[in-house]
Amino acid sequence: MQLADKNSVLKGFVTQPIHVQLGKQSSREGICVAPISDEMLLGHDLLCHFKASIDLHSDCLLVNGESIPLNTTFRDKPVVADVIMSKRTVVPPNSVVRVPCKLEGKLGAYNMEPVNNLQVLMPCIIRATNEGPVVCLENQSDQLKAINKGVVVGNAYAFETSLRAAINKRCP
């Protein structure tokens, strides 16, 4: 199974279609099986197939008006850290550079997103626990772009927080 990072691979397999029931709805689906430690993960494709939405406020899954209680854990507030340039970097015209940065705070696995006022492009990146923050900065202009040391180029969010938000956003 290919993950978001093109160099990351998770060995697993897809089963023959099996009976899947979510509340009162059921379907036959192939299920991805992978060596993970979570008790259960509902895939984005299954949630969309069942037209389900997650109500984090009520801690339930909504499927065709049916409310299914979830067993979840939350932090008091989302964990966010600034992604800060650790050295001055010049990005040549029409090019991309990889730059090590530093996080202002400690996170496990995290998702990095660029700040809005950045002069260059920066893709969203998912990093595993204990992986240092390395960002790609892309200059699509015909002029040099300099980013000074200490400038905040992005925000890093604890991965479980950003994953829950992404599922809710993509499954209306």
N, CA, C and O of each residue as an XYZ file, in Angstrom:
688
protein
N       0.847     -1.172      0.000
C       0.000      0.000      0.000
C       0.891      1.232      0.000
O       1.817      1.335      0.804
N       0.614      2.153     -0.889
C       1.395      3.378     -0.997
C       0.820      4.423     -0.044
O      -0.396      4.604      0.020
N       1.678      5.101      0.685
C       1.243      6.148      1.602
C       1.488      7.516      0.977
O       1.941      7.606     -0.164
N       1.194      8.573      1.714
C       1.342      9.932      1.191
C       2.790     10.230      0.806
O       3.033     10.855     -0.226
N       3.735      9.804      1.600
C       5.149      9.982      1.288
C       5.526      8.904      0.284
O       5.364      7.718      0.573
N       6.028      9.287     -0.897
C       6.238      8.295     -1.955
C       7.275      7.233     -1.598
O       7.319      6.181     -2.237
N       8.109      7.487     -0.591
C       9.101      6.497     -0.182
C       8.590      5.569      0.919
O       9.264      4.606      1.282
N       7.413      5.854      1.443
C       6.844      5.026      2.507
C       5.920      3.977      1.908
O       5.065      4.278      1.075
N       6.107      2.758      2.343
C       5.268      1.667      1.860
C       4.806      0.869      3.070
O       5.584      0.600      3.985
N       3.544      0.497      3.064
C       2.974     -0.322      4.119
C       2.568     -1.638      3.492
O       1.775     -1.660      2.551
N       3.106     -2.743      4.006
C       2.771     -4.042      3.432
C       1.433     -4.500      3.976
O       1.232     -4.576      5.188
N       0.539     -4.797      3.085
C      -0.792     -5.236      3.459
C      -1.458     -5.868      2.252
O      -0.802     -6.159      1.252
N      -2.753     -6.077      2.349
C      -3.482     -6.676      1.230
C      -4.943     -6.255      1.295
O      -5.410     -5.749      2.315
N      -5.656     -6.468      0.199
C      -7.087     -6.179      0.130
C      -7.822     -7.511      0.075
O      -7.490     -8.375     -0.736
N      -8.812     -7.675      0.931
C      -9.566     -8.929      0.989
C     -10.543     -9.023     -0.175
O     -10.808     -8.035     -0.860
N     -11.071    -10.215     -0.388
C     -12.208    -10.369     -1.290
C     -13.361     -9.577     -0.673
O     -13.354     -9.343      0.536
N     -14.342     -9.161     -1.459
C     -15.457     -8.412     -0.866
C     -16.101     -9.181      0.290
O     -16.434    -10.360      0.168
N     -16.262     -8.485      1.405
C     -16.902     -9.080      2.578
C     -18.081     -8.201      2.991
O     -18.181     -7.042      2.587
N     -18.957     -8.765      3.791
C     -20.126     -8.031      4.277
C     -19.663     -7.002      5.310
O     -19.036     -7.353      6.310
N     -19.977     -5.730      5.058
C     -19.640     -4.644      5.976
C     -20.946     -3.999      6.418
O     -21.776     -3.628      5.588
N     -21.125     -3.868      7.729
C     -22.336     -3.234      8.233
C     -21.948     -2.036      9.081
O     -21.106     -2.130      9.975
N     -22.582     -0.903      8.782
C     -22.366      0.326      9.527
C     -23.743      0.815      9.957
O     -24.493      1.377      9.159
N     -24.062      0.593     11.224
C     -25.420      0.887     11.679
C     -26.386     -0.081     11.025
O     -26.181     -1.293     11.082
N     -27.443      0.441     10.402
C     -28.429     -0.401      9.723
C     -28.093     -0.609      8.259
O     -28.738     -1.417      7.591
N     -27.097      0.103      7.742
C     -26.705     -0.052      6.341
C     -25.653     -1.143      6.215
O     -24.822     -1.335      7.102
N     -25.707     -1.859      5.084
C     -24.695     -2.881      4.842
C     -24.291     -2.857      3.377
O     -25.003     -2.331      2.522
N     -23.127     -3.443      3.113
C     -22.575     -3.464      1.763
C     -21.529     -4.569      1.704
O     -21.105     -5.088      2.737
N     -21.118     -4.924      0.497
C     -20.012     -5.867      0.318
C     -18.829     -5.069     -0.206
O     -18.920     -4.444     -1.263
N     -17.721     -5.087      0.525
C     -16.553     -4.269      0.187
C     -15.274     -5.069      0.384
O     -15.197     -5.935      1.255
N     -14.269     -4.767     -0.437
C     -12.922     -5.263     -0.186
C     -12.315     -4.408      0.913
O     -12.431     -3.184      0.875
N     -11.681     -5.022      1.877
C     -11.124     -4.305      3.021
C      -9.601     -4.369      2.969
O      -9.025     -5.430      2.730
N      -8.950     -3.218      3.196
C      -7.484     -3.165      3.270
C      -7.061     -3.662      4.645
O      -7.545     -3.170      5.665
N      -6.166     -4.627      4.673
C      -5.642     -5.170      5.917
C      -4.165     -4.815      5.977
O      -3.409     -5.108      5.050
N      -3.757     -4.179      7.078
C      -2.374     -3.731      7.213
C      -1.924     -3.909      8.660
O      -2.750     -3.933      9.572
N      -0.612     -4.032      8.870
C      -0.091     -4.201     10.231
C      -0.082     -2.867     10.982
O       0.926     -2.161     11.002
N      -1.214     -2.534     11.596
C      -1.316     -1.300     12.365
C      -1.736     -1.635     13.782
O      -2.268     -2.714     14.042
N      -1.494     -0.707     14.699
C      -1.784     -0.994     16.102
C      -3.124     -0.438     16.568
O      -3.572     -0.784     17.661
N      -3.781      0.412     15.775
C      -5.081      0.942     16.184
C      -6.109     -0.178     16.220
O      -6.050     -1.114     15.424
N      -7.064     -0.072     17.163
C      -8.090     -1.099     17.278
C      -8.905     -1.200     15.998
O      -9.227     -2.302     15.552
N      -9.239     -0.063     15.407
C     -10.044     -0.084     14.193
C      -9.923      1.261     13.506
O      -9.938      2.305     14.159
N      -9.806      1.236     12.218
C      -9.810      2.461     11.423
C     -10.911      2.355     10.388
O     -10.966      1.373      9.647
N     -11.782      3.335     10.320
C     -12.764      3.369      9.246
C     -12.137      4.132      8.100
O     -11.750      5.289      8.262
N     -12.031      3.502      6.947
C     -11.426      4.157      5.806
C     -12.286      5.277      5.259
O     -13.515      5.233      5.325
N     -11.619      6.277      4.719
C     -12.305      7.418      4.109
C     -13.251      6.950      3.017
O     -14.362      7.465      2.897
N     -12.819      5.970      2.211
C     -13.674      5.476      1.128
C     -14.951      4.832      1.671
O     -16.022      5.014      1.092
N     -14.855      4.086      2.769
C     -16.056      3.476      3.356
C     -16.996      4.532      3.934
O     -18.213      4.451      3.762
N     -16.427      5.520      4.616
C     -17.269      6.576      5.182
C     -18.024      7.310      4.081
O     -19.209      7.609      4.231
N     -17.341      7.601      2.973
C     -18.002      8.283      1.851
C     -19.032      7.374      1.184
O     -20.113      7.833      0.814
N     -18.706      6.089      1.027
C     -19.637      5.141      0.408
C     -20.959      5.085      1.185
O     -22.037      5.050      0.593
N     -20.857      5.078      2.503
C     -22.048      5.031      3.347
C     -22.646      6.423      3.583
O     -23.634      6.567      4.302
N     -22.039      7.439      2.970
C     -22.476      8.834      3.164
C     -22.539      9.164      4.656
O     -23.500      9.763      5.141
N     -21.499      8.760      5.359
C     -21.427      8.972      6.802
C     -20.716     10.286      7.101
O     -19.908     10.766      6.306
N     -21.024     10.848      8.241
C     -20.285     12.014      8.713
C     -19.972     11.805     10.188
O     -20.700     11.120     10.907
N     -18.884     12.407     10.615
C     -18.449     12.264     11.998
C     -18.827     13.536     12.743
O     -18.439     14.634     12.345
N     -19.580     13.389     13.819
C     -19.947     14.517     14.674
C     -19.044     14.457     15.899
O     -19.323     13.733     16.854
N     -17.957     15.229     15.860
C     -16.991     15.187     16.956
C     -17.563     15.792     18.237
O     -17.191     15.385     19.337
N     -18.459     16.756     18.097
C     -19.054     17.380     19.279
C     -19.880     16.363     20.070
O     -19.806     16.313     21.297
N     -20.661     15.561     19.358
C     -21.507     14.555     20.018
C     -20.828     13.197     20.117
O     -21.388     12.262     20.688
N     -19.617     13.083     19.562
C     -18.860     11.836     19.602
C     -19.655     10.683     18.988
O     -19.808      9.621     19.592
N     -20.163     10.920     17.760
C     -20.926      9.870     17.094
C     -20.723      9.935     15.581
O     -20.271     10.941     15.034
N     -21.067      8.843     14.937
C     -21.029      8.724     13.484
C     -22.473      8.793     13.006
O     -23.335      8.087     13.531
N     -22.745      9.641     12.011
C     -24.101      9.793     11.492
C     -24.199      9.115     10.138
O     -23.475      9.467      9.206
N     -25.109      8.127     10.029
C     -25.320      7.390      8.788
C     -26.814      7.398      8.494
O     -27.593      6.766      9.208
N     -27.215      8.107      7.449
C     -28.640      8.210      7.073
C     -29.540      8.528      8.263
O     -30.571      7.882      8.453
N     -29.161      9.503      9.049
C     -29.973      9.914     10.194
C     -29.785      9.069     11.435
O     -30.267      9.435     12.508
N     -29.097      7.951     11.314
C     -28.841      7.079     12.464
C     -27.562      7.536     13.159
O     -26.549      7.774     12.501
N     -27.603      7.658     14.464
C     -26.454      8.085     15.257
C     -25.791      6.862     15.888
O     -26.420      6.134     16.656
N     -24.517      6.644     15.560
C     -23.770      5.496     16.082
C     -22.694      6.034     17.023
O     -21.827      6.789     16.582
N     -22.722      5.664     18.318
C     -21.730      6.176     19.268
C     -20.310      5.743     18.889
O     -20.092      4.626     18.419
N     -19.355      6.647     19.102
C     -17.950      6.348     18.844
C     -17.199      6.239     20.161
O     -17.572      6.863     21.154
N     -16.151      5.450     20.160
C     -15.265      5.354     21.305
C     -13.995      6.106     20.924
O     -13.113      5.547     20.272
N     -13.901      7.365     21.326
C     -12.766      8.193     20.923
C     -12.111      8.826     22.134
O     -12.686      8.876     23.221
N     -10.898      9.309     21.923
C     -10.200     10.080     22.948
C      -9.742     11.381     22.311
O      -9.362     11.409     21.140
N      -9.781     12.457     23.084
C      -9.391     13.770     22.590
C      -8.455     14.441     23.574
O      -8.478     14.159     24.772
N      -7.640     15.325     23.055
C      -6.863     16.210     23.908
C      -7.758     17.395     24.246
O      -8.773     17.624     23.588
N      -7.377     18.144     25.274
C      -8.159     19.323     25.640
C      -8.238     20.324     24.501
O      -9.285     20.934     24.284
N      -7.145     20.501     23.771
C      -7.143     21.404     22.626
C      -6.152     20.868     21.602
O      -5.241     20.122     21.963
N      -6.310     21.231     20.330
C      -5.393     20.731     19.307
C      -3.955     21.141     19.600
O      -3.702     22.231     20.113
N      -3.027     20.265     19.271
C      -1.618     20.564     19.460
C      -1.086     21.153     18.161
O      -1.132     20.516     17.109
N      -0.577     22.385     18.250
C      -0.055     23.088     17.083
C       1.324     23.618     17.423
O       1.556     24.085     18.538
N       2.244     23.548     16.465
C       3.586     24.101     16.646
C       3.977     24.877     15.396
O       3.624     24.491     14.281
N       4.708     25.975     15.586
C       5.224     26.730     14.447
C       6.359     25.961     13.789
O       7.156     25.316     14.471
N       6.434     26.028     12.451
C       7.558     25.482     11.687
C       8.439     26.679     11.346
O       8.016     27.586     10.629
N       9.673     26.676     11.867
C      10.546     27.848     11.793
C      11.800     27.540     10.982
O      12.411     26.484     11.145
N      12.178     28.472     10.107
C      13.413     28.324      9.322
C      14.601     28.293     10.275
O      14.728     29.168     11.132
N      15.471     27.297     10.136
C      16.628     27.194     11.016
C      17.854     27.893     10.434
O      18.854     28.067     11.130
N      17.786     28.295      9.164
C      18.872     29.073      8.552
C      18.293     29.889      7.400
O      17.241     29.555      6.854
N      18.988     30.952      7.044
C      18.558     31.768      5.907
C      18.709     30.930      4.644
O      19.732     30.274      4.445
N      17.696     30.954      3.800
C      17.708     30.140      2.585
C      17.306     30.990      1.396
O      16.334     31.743      1.453
N      18.068     30.860      0.316
C      17.735     31.528     -0.936
C      17.233     30.460     -1.902
O      17.914     29.467     -2.155
N      16.036     30.676     -2.436
C      15.454     29.741     -3.393
C      15.631     30.352     -4.785
O      15.039     31.389     -5.086
N      16.447     29.712     -5.638
C      16.670     30.245     -6.987
C      15.377     30.270     -7.809
O      14.421     29.566     -7.486
N      15.351     31.078     -8.866
C      14.163     31.138     -9.720
C      13.809     29.772    -10.298
O      14.695     28.991    -10.646
N      12.522     29.491    -10.399
C      12.011     28.259    -11.012
C      12.684     27.002    -10.472
O      13.105     26.137    -11.240
N      12.782     26.907     -9.163
C      13.437     25.739     -8.569
C      12.809     25.390     -7.220
O      11.973     26.119     -6.685
N      13.245     24.244     -6.693
C      12.764     23.741     -5.406
C      13.970     23.423     -4.542
O      14.952     22.859     -5.025
N      13.902     23.781     -3.266
C      14.959     23.408     -2.322
C      14.324     22.711     -1.118
O      13.205     23.023     -0.710
N      15.080     21.755     -0.562
C      14.665     21.084      0.679
C      15.429     21.745      1.811
O      16.650     21.896      1.753
N      14.691     22.139      2.844
C      15.302     22.890      3.935
C      14.914     22.274      5.277
O      13.728     22.118      5.564
N      15.912     21.921      6.108
C      15.576     21.483      7.460
C      15.101     22.692      8.271
O      15.670     23.780      8.174
N      14.068     22.490      9.059
C      13.519     23.549      9.903
C      13.504     23.061     11.338
O      14.042     21.996     11.642
N      12.898     23.826     12.210
C      12.702     23.360     13.584
C      11.264     23.620     13.996
O      10.614     24.542     13.504
N      10.784     22.790     14.908
C       9.430     22.940     15.443
C       9.508     23.655     16.775
O      10.388     23.382     17.590
N       8.586     24.566     16.987
C       8.493     25.224     18.281
C       7.505     24.425     19.122
O       6.327     24.771     19.209
N       7.987     23.373     19.729
C       7.139     22.479     20.510
C       7.381     21.040     20.104
O       8.010     20.770     19.081
N       6.878     20.116     20.913
C       7.054     18.686     20.642
C       5.742     18.090     20.169
O       4.682     18.346     20.741
N       5.830     17.284     19.105
C       4.665     16.580     18.577
C       5.056     15.140     18.292
O       6.238     14.834     18.137
N       4.076     14.264     18.224
C       4.311     12.912     17.721
C       4.321     13.012     16.206
O       5.044     13.838     15.649
N       3.538     12.191     15.531
C       3.375     12.321     14.082
C       2.616     13.616     13.828
O       1.712     13.969     14.586
N       2.981     14.325     12.763
C       2.354     15.617     12.528
C       2.217     15.926     11.047
O       2.890     15.343     10.197
N       1.326     16.861     10.772
C       1.040     17.347      9.429
C       1.497     18.805      9.374
O       1.108     19.603     10.228
N       2.321     19.166      8.379
C       2.776     20.552      8.236
C       2.048     21.219      7.079
O       1.914     20.641      6.000
N       1.577     22.448      7.313
C       0.915     23.243      6.288
C       1.582     24.607      6.232
O       2.023     25.118      7.261
N       1.665     25.215      5.032
C       2.317     26.526      4.920
C       1.464     27.643      5.522
O       0.241     27.534      5.603
N       2.137     28.722      5.943
C       1.411     29.924      6.357
C       0.955     30.657      5.099
O       1.492     30.424      4.016
N      -0.017     31.528      5.231
C      -0.603     32.202      4.068
C       0.298     33.229      3.399
O       0.192     33.438      2.191
N       1.179     33.874      4.150
C       1.965     34.969      3.589
C       3.337     34.545      3.055
O       4.219     35.388      2.892
N       3.523     33.281      2.787
C       4.810     32.777      2.307
C       5.040     33.213      0.861
O       4.124     33.141      0.041
N       6.259     33.668      0.540
C       6.587     34.159     -0.808
C       6.814     33.033     -1.808
O       6.880     33.273     -3.014
N       6.932     31.825     -1.319
C       7.169     30.656     -2.169
C       6.093     29.617     -1.866
O       5.336     29.764     -0.906
N       6.027     28.573     -2.678
C       5.061     27.500     -2.437
C       5.671     26.448     -1.522
O       6.874     26.191     -1.569
N       4.835     25.845     -0.693
C       5.273     24.766      0.194
C       4.140     23.756      0.271
O       3.039     24.108      0.693
N       4.381     22.497     -0.129
C       3.312     21.494     -0.049
C       3.037     21.085      1.394
O       3.897     21.222      2.265
N       1.839     20.585      1.633
C       1.516     20.006      2.937
C       2.290     18.698      3.062
O       2.413     17.953      2.090
N       2.803     18.422      4.240
C       3.673     17.264      4.449
C       3.255     16.542      5.725
O       2.914     17.180      6.722
N       3.283     15.219      5.692
C       3.043     14.417      6.892
C       4.377     13.811      7.309
O       5.074     13.210      6.491
N       4.731     13.968      8.577
C       5.991     13.433      9.099
C       5.696     12.481     10.253
O       4.784     12.708     11.048
N       6.472     11.427     10.329
C       6.308     10.442     11.399
C       6.920     10.969     12.693
O       7.707     11.915     12.685
N       6.547     10.344     13.793
C       7.129     10.687     15.079
C       8.648     10.583     14.985
O       9.170      9.651     14.372
N       9.346     11.515     15.578
C      10.817     11.580     15.615
C      11.467     11.931     14.281
O      12.695     11.922     14.198
N      10.705     12.237     13.239
C      11.290     12.733     11.997
C      11.366     14.246     12.085
O      10.378     14.910     12.400
N      12.550     14.789     11.805
C      12.716     16.232     11.855
C      11.930     16.922     10.760
O      11.676     16.333      9.709
N      11.542     18.168     10.995
C      10.782     18.895      9.979
C      11.677     19.336      8.824
O      12.576     20.158      9.001
N      11.423     18.790      7.659
C      12.110     19.190      6.433
C      11.021     19.640      5.474
O      10.061     18.908      5.231
N      11.168     20.843      4.927
C      10.153     21.361      4.013
C      10.753     21.558      2.629
O      11.959     21.760      2.484
N       9.906     21.497      1.624
C      10.290     21.821      0.253
C       9.717     23.193     -0.056
O       8.524     23.435      0.124
N      10.575     24.087     -0.521
C      10.141     25.424     -0.896
C      10.318     25.574     -2.394
O      11.409     25.357     -2.922
N       9.242     25.947     -3.082
C       9.263     26.055     -4.542
C       9.082     27.512     -4.955
O       8.129     28.175     -4.545
N      10.011     27.993     -5.770
C       9.954     29.358     -6.295
C       9.556     29.278     -7.762
O      10.357     28.858     -8.597
N       8.331     29.673     -8.084
C       7.863     29.622     -9.466
C       8.096     30.935    -10.206
O       7.684     31.085    -11.356
N       8.753     31.879     -9.551
C       8.999     33.170    -10.196
C      10.345     33.155    -10.930
O      11.079     32.167    -10.891
N      10.645     34.259    -11.592
C      11.922     34.409    -12.301
C      12.939     35.172    -11.473
O      13.957     35.616    -12.003
N      12.678     35.335    -10.170
C      13.581     36.086     -9.303
C      13.935     35.268     -8.073
O      13.178     34.389     -7.660
N      15.108     35.565     -7.483
C      15.512     34.911     -6.244
C      14.516     35.245     -5.137
O      13.987     36.355     -5.083
N      14.266     34.288     -4.265
C      13.425     34.519     -3.087
C      14.224     34.090     -1.870
O      14.701     32.957     -1.802
N      14.372     34.994     -0.908
C      15.123     34.696      0.309
C      14.165     34.581      1.486
O      13.275     35.412      1.663
N      14.361     33.541      2.285
C      13.586     33.342      3.510
C      14.596     33.390      4.656
O      15.527     32.585      4.699
N      14.417     34.316      5.568
C      15.380     34.514      6.650
C      15.238     33.488      7.767
O      14.178     32.893      7.960
N      16.329     33.297      8.492
C      16.343     32.431      9.665
C      15.332     32.967     10.681
O      15.233     34.177     10.887
N      14.588     32.067     11.308
C      13.628     32.453     12.335
C      12.237     32.777     11.820
O      11.324     33.011     12.611
N      12.060     32.795     10.490
C      10.748     33.083      9.912
C       9.850     31.853     10.047
O      10.285     30.730      9.792
N       8.601     32.068     10.447
C       7.625     30.974     10.531
C       7.111     30.706      9.123
O       6.482     31.571      8.513
N       7.381     29.496      8.599
C       6.949     29.144      7.242
C       5.712     28.250      7.237
O       5.070     28.081      6.200
N       5.380     27.683      8.385
C       4.228     26.797      8.419
C       3.764     26.511      9.826
O       4.349     26.966     10.809
N       2.698     25.745      9.893
C       2.161     25.262     11.163
C       2.146     23.743     11.123
O       1.816     23.142     10.100
N       2.504     23.132     12.238
C       2.468     21.675     12.350
C       1.351     21.310     13.323
O       1.236     21.881     14.408
N       0.534     20.347     12.910
C      -0.598     19.904     13.723
C      -0.402     18.437     14.069
O       0.039     17.648     13.233
N      -0.732     18.071     15.310
C      -0.682     16.661     15.695
C      -1.496     15.883     14.676
O      -2.623     16.268     14.363
N      -0.946     14.796     14.155
C      -1.551     14.101     13.018
C      -2.965     13.621     13.295
O      -3.829     13.744     12.427
N      -3.229     13.076     14.479
C      -4.577     12.570     14.752
C      -5.605     13.691     14.693
O      -6.741     13.456     14.280
N      -5.236     14.905     15.096
C      -6.148     16.048     15.041
C      -6.435     16.434     13.609
O      -7.592     16.644     13.245
N      -5.387     16.534     12.775
C      -5.582     16.958     11.387
C      -6.279     15.874     10.579
O      -7.011     16.195      9.643
N      -6.079     14.598     10.908
C      -6.742     13.509     10.196
C      -8.247     13.546     10.445
O      -9.032     13.394      9.509
N      -8.656     13.745     11.693
C     -10.089     13.829     11.994
C     -10.726     14.997     11.242
O     -11.819     14.860     10.694
N     -10.050     16.140     11.214
C     -10.595     17.316     10.522
C     -10.713     17.061      9.024
O     -11.690     17.476      8.400
N      -9.726     16.383      8.442
C      -9.743     16.106      7.001
C     -10.884     15.165      6.640
O     -11.533     15.359      5.612
N     -11.142     14.159      7.453
C     -12.237     13.226      7.176
C     -13.564     13.973      7.205
O     -14.408     13.769      6.332
N     -13.754     14.826      8.188
C     -15.006     15.586      8.273
C     -15.166     16.532      7.096
O     -16.276     16.718      6.597
N     -14.085     17.125      6.651
C     -14.131     18.103      5.560
C     -14.466     17.441      4.231
O     -15.172     18.036      3.418
N     -13.981     16.226      3.987
C     -14.120     15.581      2.686
C     -15.362     14.715      2.557
O     -15.683     14.278      1.451
N     -16.058     14.456      3.627
C     -17.259     13.614      3.581
C     -18.463     14.426      4.020
O     -18.864     14.364      5.182
N     -19.042     15.187      3.102
C     -20.195     16.015      3.513
C     -21.403     15.166      3.855
O     -22.451     15.701      4.217
